[in-house]
């Protein structure tokens, strides 16, 4: 499995997974007096939302530097959730979704730091919400 990407930026360092919803139908319903049921007008399909989860990680020589590096990675991805960047989202299975917005990106847990043979590793579970504007 590949790491989910938005605008060619990996949203996770590891354990990336996504759950794309189906495109929503755009319909108009109306009830008519004296007629059972509803009158329906189909107007095509609307976009879909994709929930993304994964782990973001950074490694450095000291715990403080590892935390700082991880927070820099987090902020760089949060900057993509500006409501103006329309780009391609590539899911964990490699499927590309064009015309997407990154609506939100943030922590899904607490940051943890652990020692490694070559320094320290900071790890944070993250979650994101992607909206495909056109199916």
C-alpha positions, 0 to 999 in steps of 0.5 A: 500500500502507498502513502495517501498523497495530496498535491504530491505531498505524503499525508502519512509516514506510515500506516496510511489508510483511507475510506472514500465515500461514494459520490452523492446524487444531486436530486430535488424532491417535491410532493404534489397535492393529491398525489402519493409519493414524491416527484424527483428530478435528478441533477447529476452527481456531487462530490465525495469525501475521503477520510484519511488516517495514518501516522506521521513521524520524524527522526532527529538526534535529540527528543526536542529536535524530533518533536520540532521536526514532527511539528514542522511536518504537521504544519506543512500539511495543515497549510495545504488545508487552506480551502483554495488548493485544488489538487489531485488526491492519491489514495492508499491503494494508488487510486487518483481522485482529481479536483480535491480540497484538503478540508482538514488535517490534524492530530488524532492522538498524542505525540510520543517520542521514543529512543532509536539507535541513531537518535529519537523518533517522534510519532503522531497519529493523524487524520485528514478529510479530503473533498473531491469536488467532481466525481 
